[in-house]
Amino acid sequence: MKKVTVVGAGNGGMTAAYHFAKKGYEVCLYDSKEFNTQINAVNASGGVKALETAHGCKMLFPDFEKNIYGTTDENTAATFSNILVMICPSFAQEILFNNLLKYLKNGQEIILMPGNYGGLVLSNIVKEKRPELNLTFIDAISIPWATRIEEPGIITIMGIKEFIPMSIYPKTKATKELIANLNELMPIPVEILDNPLIAGLENINFGGHPLITTVNIGLLENFSGDFNYYRDCCSPATANACKVLDQERLSVGTALGYKLRTELEAMNALYACNYKTVYDFNRASVTHGKINKGPDSSKSRYISEDVPYLFVPCYELAKLAGLKVPIIEAIINLANAYNETNYFKLGRTLEKMGLGGLNLKEIKDMLS
């Protein structure tokens, strides 16, 4: 039986462990000792359960899957498999990776879902702390599932994408064998992107989450997120703003020589839809219509993760290209004010990605 380690036991990690087990893999599910609730639940029940119905809606892939072993031991997690799938908030990627680093060995493959430029950051850590270590980093634009933990050890899967775009870094590691292994592991087909910058710029969360959350913050906080976020928070005006925001992201891609999908093209492709506008998608998407809960605070990951780990890198790349991106900059500034912080400094900067001091051509050459 093939093996895989899942790093992170949140919504995505629990669902990944469940789906990989369903595909016939033996799964080691790891999280730190401070976050052991799901680990303990999995070990107590002997696996993960996916519900058939929840919140009045029919869910996907209901069953109970065994062959999932939970652990908080870093050595066990790092040595269990040649492939580790890291599914955790972006701020935890470096923490968990550093926990595992001394136990990792040459030839292992680290999949980050979502990547959010994390492969570059973790590669930079390896250069600083274990330069002899030879790893491959694979950045996915997102996770395959729309999913939630209902209670310890129990999940609901509301939807699944049609395919999952990923980059492989260093690019020389993008062999036919590795791509075949990724397609075997993942529950949906894999699309290989040229490099981690494209994977970050194509993250589906960029176009909606930070902007819609920021402009609706009063509604979100005052009503405790008790509504359908996508349907109720997207209006014609916010969709117009999302369109301008998308143009800023696309302009950064163009400056780097990358042809990116528009937000609407990506949503239609990933969810097999044919909506005419972003507004129509948010209002009518069947998958997102099942998510009857919105963020209830400016500390939500839609701001506290997506702004520093998606918007700040895009802003820094725009500055390097001499581009003005006023919507991106405004949302970062509002998020700073909301959370009394400085995401420009604390976010995922080019320096942290190992790209500091390079011009656009040098960055492109490094990643090619």
Steps between C-alpha positions, in 0.01 A plus 500: 500500500636843405552753778451875540543742789247779544634796698220696668174365640264785420212494251722433199740264674225281641333483160828425324572215742148365442517523119854361474391203712197458274743479207686215669784683675620441856492844659698654784315811621725739693439815698683668786432403861317830559241410235437133569118492515454344157802274543350356818157460338643313200695261721201445729260411215754334274445735206305794358127515426344709222130578542238434233291806584557817702327835535214373286729424204631180341875460540761322288692175559328391824670206672736403779865453408759306698876473439547846652742529791522823698821622662657806660850355469713682242738212435214262428331747265818593311619144445167327431491578128699647214218746434365749753186704431496818708145637539500776757470879525789671326635645826537143632695369199835623629426393857402143408776468241762607753361241743553228240818629335766311693326169424447552126715312251621546143249437223185580695222702339311768689157597363359825636123550469460787450855594414475878531868521396585265787720273290739790443499593870563144618769451236669811638486352852667183373781706343559673833465206741566176308664593168595136436132397494344439157121547506231570241231759576160485332268801538129449435281802437245377754362178645277272291201507736245735647488339843439549870563311822162448668638356822820319596570223249194584285501707179265614227613534137280756327674509165813412308684678219537357151880513509779643716778722353843449660858612442811288560816666636777468403362467150755232415312264736183511284551149363233286337528262794432772757207639303355149467539450877321828571212400276479164675489662844264787434123445478484723189733546200813711547591790271869593511579870513835643398617629840393589857437867417228398255354263760482786750354749256237246390373422849121508465465676837674815375207638305226488760589429859704804614303763311152367576590438865657842543208697358242291689681497836217671689244248379735210575579608855155623600319189377768247608540364148156339519411506128624376164823691442520464122137571423431769759826697494548526124305786342524658152724773645736261680517285186602812305775566753611137472531549124734798546696305761533214253637736236773604746597135561500427125723803437760358739488170314545679169803691634658165584408356160227271638155465349273439797137391501253770594312440823185413306687263266657323798172462689316368196780257417558372854129445567383403149271803472422755232401811694522832320617709796668458838179628656299222337749237618494614862124523504422170329788253554354174632816410692532837670128514565546221757735712711252676727761661718723800447805637678405698810815700565784690335722225639335256257739325263330687213691803632768373739627238252403622155620859548855431626558184296327589170464878483839598643700283253294635210550858626877448526517354150295795372742746663792318344331532160420869554123437503234680703253263669276733706229246588754245625685769696176638648387157623838436663480839674145435620600156626792659685260743666243231582756272663740765631797350322728555200449230240739677263776398743357179645363355176669271248758738357736441210783491756336208683457320168871529426431754224612816679726731301417334167342677204216347297733341244717346772191360672373349175842352424526351849163328467541380141 
